[in-house]
Amino acid sequence: MRIRNHLSQISSMFVLILLALSLLAAPGRSAETTQTFNGEVTDSICANSGSHEEMMAKMPRMGRDKATCTKQCAELGAKYVLYDQEDEKLYNLDNQAKVSTFAGQRVRIAGTLEGNNIIVRDIETIG
């Protein structure tokens, strides 16, 4: 009886190890779907109007350039977003802290698209 219990425990452990190994060996979803996105890191307020000009004209404290306006809007509660002017698409960005240093700049983002949200893996400025 003890041997049977011991064998049962070993076989259960073996099955669990095989299951764990199969999960580890499976290709990661994000690795399969990593894409590159180009655009401007802007804010969700100004992105709706398509320009910082209107906001800066209404409220001079928002600054006189895209970067300052974007940061000021974020302080008011707006979210950082990526606007792809070429495709006229707007994407939500998951890592707000990571993208905040790129406010108002043209960037290239490597990440995973989930719906309309980009899960940011890497970000760099582009000319």
HELIX and SHEET records of a PDB file:
HELIX    1   1 ARG A    2  ALA A   25  1                                  24    
HELIX    2   2 ARG A   29  THR A   33  1                                   5    
HELIX    3   3 SER A   44  SER A   49  1                                   6    
HELIX    4   4 GLU A   53  LYS A   58  1                                   6    
HELIX    5   5 PRO A   60  MET A   62  5                                   3    
HELIX    6   6 LYS A   66  GLU A   75  1                                  10    
HELIX    7   7 GLN A   96  SER A  100  1                                   5    
SHEET    1   A 6 THR A  34  ASP A  43  0                                        
SHEET    2   A 6 TYR A  80  ASP A  84 -1                                        
SHEET    3   A 6 LYS A  89  LEU A  93 -1                                        
SHEET    4   A 6 ASN A 117  THR A 125  1                                        
SHEET    5   A 6 ARG A 106  GLU A 114 -1                                        
SHEET    6   A 6 THR A  34  ASP A  43 -1                                        
END                                                                             
